[in-house]
Amino acid sequence: MSVATGPSDRQRGSNFGWSLGMVLRRWHEYVEEALKDLPHGSRGYHILAVVVHEEVPTQGALASRLVIDRSVLTYVIDDLENAGLIERRLDPRDRRARRIVATERGRRALAEAEQRVAHAEDHVLGGLPEEQRAAFRDFAERAAEAIHVAAPGTDPCVAVTSVLPPADESR
């Protein structure tokens, strides 16, 4: 895999934060547009993805996994449930706990959303050849998982909002 510019072409790491911020801003713009029909956009998408692709979580486990405040999570789950995308079910092992389960409609909605997100991500990373896009995604996911393991309280939503311009600047 070749890279357009190497460390000899620029000072390594000198623009790393700026680079991540630019990618994240563009990702957020494109993905929020792609998910505008899904309750709570990318946040609803991430919840639905965990519910579909990982072990059926309790609300508490879901809040911990995605580092979402439990009170905020309740509102998002309410809206996903009202849209017919998920259901809350009693946990057969602990009747005080609720498991979040995707409905068939939710599974279909996620499959469609995943295609739109992949398309949006291809636009975000459009300046890279396909093999570099795949490598970038892989490296970013590995780094994020390592950070999550080392600091499970790191809130990704705060990271997103901290690099986005204030609402009046983004127009």
C-alpha positions as CSV (number, residue, x, y, z in Angstrom):
1,M,0.0,0.0,0.0
2,S,1.5,3.3,-1.0
3,V,0.8,6.6,0.7
4,A,0.6,9.9,-1.2
5,T,3.0,11.7,1.1
6,G,5.3,10.2,3.7
7,P,7.1,11.5,6.8
8,S,9.8,12.9,4.6
9,D,7.3,15.2,2.9
10,R,5.9,16.7,6.1
11,Q,6.8,16.8,9.8
12,R,5.2,13.6,11.1
13,G,2.3,14.3,13.5
14,S,2.4,18.0,13.0
15,N,-1.2,18.1,11.7
16,F,-2.6,14.9,13.3
17,G,-5.2,16.7,15.4
18,W,-6.2,19.0,12.6
19,S,-6.4,15.9,10.3
20,L,-8.6,14.0,12.7
21,G,-10.8,17.0,13.2
22,M,-11.3,17.5,9.5
23,V,-12.2,13.9,8.9
24,L,-14.6,13.8,11.9
25,R,-16.3,17.1,10.8
26,R,-16.8,15.8,7.3
27,W,-17.9,12.4,8.5
28,H,-20.5,14.0,10.8
29,E,-21.9,16.2,8.1
30,Y,-22.3,13.4,5.6
31,V,-23.5,10.8,8.0
32,E,-26.0,13.0,9.7
33,E,-27.5,13.8,6.3
34,A,-27.5,10.1,5.4
35,L,-29.3,9.3,8.6
36,K,-31.8,12.1,8.8
37,D,-34.7,9.7,8.7
38,L,-33.4,7.7,11.7
39,P,-34.4,8.9,15.2
40,H,-31.4,10.9,16.6
41,G,-29.3,10.4,13.5
42,S,-25.9,8.9,14.2
43,R,-26.6,8.3,17.9
44,G,-29.7,6.3,17.0
45,Y,-27.6,4.4,14.4
46,H,-24.9,3.5,16.9
47,I,-27.5,2.2,19.4
48,L,-29.2,0.2,16.7
49,A,-25.9,-1.2,15.4
50,V,-24.9,-2.4,18.9
51,V,-28.3,-3.9,19.5
52,V,-28.3,-5.8,16.2
53,H,-24.6,-6.8,16.0
54,E,-23.6,-7.4,19.6
55,E,-25.1,-9.5,22.4
56,V,-28.5,-8.2,23.3
57,P,-27.6,-5.5,25.9
58,T,-29.4,-4.2,28.9
59,Q,-30.0,-0.5,28.9
60,G,-27.3,-0.1,31.5
61,A,-24.8,-2.1,29.4
62,L,-25.7,-0.2,26.3
63,A,-25.1,3.2,28.1
64,S,-21.7,1.9,29.2
65,R,-20.7,0.5,25.8
66,L,-21.6,3.7,24.0
67,V,-20.7,6.1,26.8
68,I,-24.1,7.7,26.7
69,D,-25.6,9.2,29.8
70,R,-28.4,6.9,31.0
71,S,-31.0,9.7,31.0
72,V,-30.2,10.7,27.4
73,L,-30.2,7.0,26.4
74,T,-33.7,6.6,27.7
75,Y,-35.0,9.4,25.4
76,V,-33.2,7.9,22.4
77,I,-34.5,4.4,23.1
78,D,-38.0,5.8,23.6
79,D,-37.8,7.4,20.2
80,L,-36.4,4.2,18.5
81,E,-39.1,2.2,20.2
82,N,-41.8,4.6,19.1
83,A,-40.5,4.3,15.6
84,G,-40.9,0.5,15.8
85,L,-37.1,-0.2,15.5
86,I,-36.4,-1.7,18.9
87,E,-38.3,-3.2,21.9
88,R,-37.5,-3.3,25.6
89,R,-37.9,-6.8,27.0
90,L,-37.7,-8.1,30.5
91,D,-34.4,-9.9,31.1
92,P,-35.4,-13.5,32.0
93,R,-32.4,-13.7,34.4
94,D,-33.1,-10.4,36.2
95,R,-36.7,-9.0,36.0
96,R,-35.5,-5.6,37.1
97,A,-33.4,-5.3,33.9
98,R,-34.6,-4.6,30.4
99,R,-32.9,-6.0,27.3
100,I,-33.0,-3.9,24.1
101,V,-33.9,-6.0,21.1
102,A,-34.1,-4.9,17.5
103,T,-37.4,-5.6,15.7
104,E,-37.4,-6.9,12.1
105,R,-38.2,-3.4,11.0
106,G,-35.2,-2.2,13.0
107,R,-32.9,-4.8,11.4
108,R,-34.0,-3.7,7.9
109,A,-33.6,0.0,8.8
110,L,-30.1,-0.7,10.1
111,A,-29.1,-2.6,6.9
112,E,-30.3,0.3,4.8
113,A,-28.6,2.8,7.1
114,E,-25.3,0.9,7.0
115,Q,-25.4,1.1,3.2
116,R,-26.0,4.9,3.4
117,V,-23.2,5.3,6.0
118,A,-20.8,3.3,3.9
119,H,-21.6,5.5,0.9
120,A,-21.1,8.6,3.0
121,E,-17.8,7.3,4.4
122,D,-16.6,6.6,0.8
123,H,-17.2,10.3,0.1
124,V,-15.4,11.4,3.2
125,L,-12.4,9.2,2.3
126,G,-12.8,9.8,-1.4
127,G,-9.3,11.2,-1.8
128,L,-7.8,7.8,-0.9
129,P,-7.6,4.7,-2.9
130,E,-10.0,1.9,-1.8
131,E,-7.3,-0.2,0.0
132,Q,-6.2,2.9,2.0
133,R,-9.8,3.6,2.9
134,A,-10.1,0.1,4.3
135,A,-6.8,0.4,6.2
136,F,-7.8,3.8,7.6
137,R,-11.1,2.4,8.8
138,D,-9.3,-0.6,10.4
139,F,-6.7,1.5,12.1
140,A,-9.3,4.0,13.4
141,E,-11.4,1.2,14.8
142,R,-8.4,-0.4,16.5
143,A,-7.3,2.8,18.0
144,A,-10.8,3.7,19.2
145,E,-11.2,0.2,20.8
146,A,-7.9,0.5,22.5
147,I,-8.8,4.0,23.9
148,H,-12.2,2.6,25.0
149,V,-10.5,-0.3,26.9
150,A,-8.0,2.0,28.5
151,A,-10.5,4.8,29.3
152,P,-14.0,3.4,29.1
153,G,-15.5,6.7,30.3
154,T,-14.3,8.7,27.2
155,D,-17.4,10.2,25.7
156,P,-17.2,10.1,21.9
157,C,-20.1,12.5,21.6
158,V,-18.1,15.1,23.4
159,A,-15.3,14.5,21.0
160,V,-17.6,15.1,18.1
161,T,-19.1,18.3,19.4
162,S,-15.7,19.6,20.5
163,V,-14.5,19.6,16.8
164,L,-17.7,20.8,15.3
165,P,-18.2,24.5,14.8
166,P,-20.9,26.3,16.8
167,A,-24.3,26.1,15.1
168,D,-24.2,29.7,13.8
169,E,-20.7,29.1,12.2
170,S,-21.7,25.9,10.3
171,R,-24.3,27.6,8.1
